[in-house]
Amino acid sequence: MSMISKFVWMNGELVPYANATVHFLTPALHYGAAVFEGIRCYATDRGPAIFRAREHAERLIQSAEVFGFRTFPWTVDDILQAFRDTVHANEFVECYVRPLIYLTDGGWNLNVDGGQPSLGIAVWEWKNYLGHDAMERGVRANISSFTRHHLNVMMTKAKIAGNYANSFLAKTESVRLGFDEAIMLDPQGFVAECTGENIFIVRKGQIYTPPIATILDGITRDSLITIANDLGYPVIEQPLSRDQLYTAEEVFVCGTAAEVIALREIDFRTIGQGYMGHVTRAIQTAYHDAIHGNHPRSDEWLDYVR
Ligand SMILES: Cc1ncc(COP(=O)(O)O)c(C=O)c1O
């Protein structure tokens, strides 16, 4: 995967890729004092379009507020324009968009008010987050030995950079064990989410997903709940146990990077028939239509770059 692009947007300027650097003594680098978003821009008949750009810009600002940043020079509309300008300047047809608000110029005493927020936005071409045949074949997952954050330890609604040390622990363990992704349980032992995806199960024609209390309120999760309802599958938000995953007919995970991926095996137990089930396929297909501008929901969800 190449992350090279022509420009990175930094505090209002489009800076050549090679010059988009920060100093070693940037506090965000030492303490994870930053918040970010993961967004995708897709090719459509009307040119590149950013999926649910406004919701991502709003969540970025909310994450910054949750972390404690109090003043920003940028509004949601400024950030939306910066997303479009960055994609346009780099001439990508499809790309991943990564904004980061990070603490600069102080904050070494662990006080957010001691530093300043900076905003950077990078774009790069990134396909197949969970591997190139994951979309069709599904992937294998394990229940992590690491617990997802307790609500009052880290703020699970915010994409705070430091939160992702927990995801790194779980994902590294999972891959070293030979799996593709880790499922994390919350401190009470209920299924929470994966290291970078939300999770759904299908049982007797009903779809279930954990409530948002302890997890990231995923934008793909929200889109899939709408798509599933449109397709006539009501989605029930309720706490799920580990063995409900093992006995589900279908399990799938979703996120901006991964999109919609079936889990074909969990902890060496085959899920359903061991390949993507028909409910997952219907939702995956509708999601792909939506992100590429070919679905009745596309107009409300796509932000055309030009
Ligand atoms: C921990 C976690 N859960 C869920 C998701 C899915 O969120 P979204 O669909 O907004 O990308 C992500 C990805 O951002 C994540 O990092």
The ligand as an SDF file (V2000), in Angstrom:
LIG
                    3D

 16 16  0  0  0  0  0  0  0  0999 V2000
  -13.2550    0.8220   17.2550 C   0  0  0  0  0  0  0  0  0  0  0  0
  -14.0470    1.0840   16.0290 C   0  0  0  0  0  0  0  0  0  0  0  0
  -15.3070    0.6310   15.9700 N   0  0  0  0  0  0  0  0  0  0  0  0
  -16.0750    0.8320   14.8830 C   0  0  0  0  0  0  0  0  0  0  0  0
  -15.5850    1.5130   13.7690 C   0  0  0  0  0  0  0  0  0  0  0  0
  -16.4620    1.7380   12.5740 C   0  0  0  0  0  0  0  0  0  0  0  0
  -16.7990    3.1100   12.5200 O   0  0  0  0  0  0  0  0  0  0  0  0
  -17.1670    3.8070   11.1360 P   0  0  0  0  0  0  0  0  0  0  0  0
  -18.2070    2.9830   10.5200 O   0  0  0  0  0  0  0  0  0  0  0  0
  -17.6760    5.1550   11.5480 O   0  0  0  0  0  0  0  0  0  0  0  0
  -15.9270    3.8670   10.3310 O   0  0  0  0  0  0  0  0  0  0  0  0
  -14.2810    2.0090   13.8020 C   0  0  0  0  0  0  0  0  0  0  0  0
  -13.7320    2.7420   12.6510 C   0  0  0  0  0  0  0  0  0  0  0  0
  -13.6300    3.9200   12.6930 O   0  0  0  0  0  0  0  0  0  0  0  0
  -13.5000    1.8060   14.9590 C   0  0  0  0  0  0  0  0  0  0  0  0
  -12.2670    2.2800   15.0230 O   0  0  0  0  0  0  0  0  0  0  0  0
  1  2  1  0
  2  3  1  0
  2 15  2  0
  3  4  2  0
  4  5  1  0
  5  6  1  0
  5 12  2  0
  6  7  1  0
  7  8  1  0
  8  9  2  0
  8 10  1  0
  8 11  1  0
 12 13  1  0
 12 15  1  0
 13 14  2  0
 15 16  1  0
M  END
$$$$
